[in-house]
Amino acid sequence: MSIYIGDSTLTPTTYAATGGSLGISGNLTVDNNVRIAAQPAFNASGTVGSWIYGTSFGGPGWVEINSTVGWAVNQQGAGSYGFSTSTGRYTAPVAGRYFFHASAYYYNDANSTANYIHFLFGVNGSPSWNVGDTPYNIYSHGEVAGYSDGINVSAVISLGVGDYVSLRPYWAGTQGRIIGSYTLFCGHLIA
């Protein structure tokens, strides 16, 4: 298979661009699979196997899911070692669009509907990263002393080098809780 870029023909042999990078203007067509080496990616899961109340994260209000869940992480790709187990933040090593996913196990501990959670991502400490808006969801609202349906959130977020993403929920009330070992946060560079 040959790939044509401008006046150059790339063959199945390795092509080393001058200076370690290859710039392409316009469209690129590849007829077979493309593998991108060193694609930044991470999977982080909590390790604390007991209930953790919102007050442990500084709640109620906007909080950051930090090291309290006891993060364990698997990172891959050159320069992708941006997840900090001490802060719970992923710092982008490369500018681009990233896909993030998170899930958690939540329980409203009180006989009150005032304990609920908006579980979402924050960018650089702000929950309002989506064109200046906060992409709300709500879990356990109106539920009394019970488990919320599974919390799952996903987003495509554009980041510059050094921008960070963290789990940044709004915790209403003081009786909501999660289990660290049932908390997942993962992501990877798309483009």
Protein Blocks (a to p, Z undefined) as FASTA:
>chain_A
ZZdehjbccdfbdcddehhiacdehjdddfbdcddehiacdddddfbfcdcdfklnopac
jddddfknopacddedehiambcfklopacdfbgcddddddddddddfbfcfkbccdddd
deehiablggoiacdddehihiahiadddddddddddddehiacddddddehjkbccdfk
lcccddddfZZ
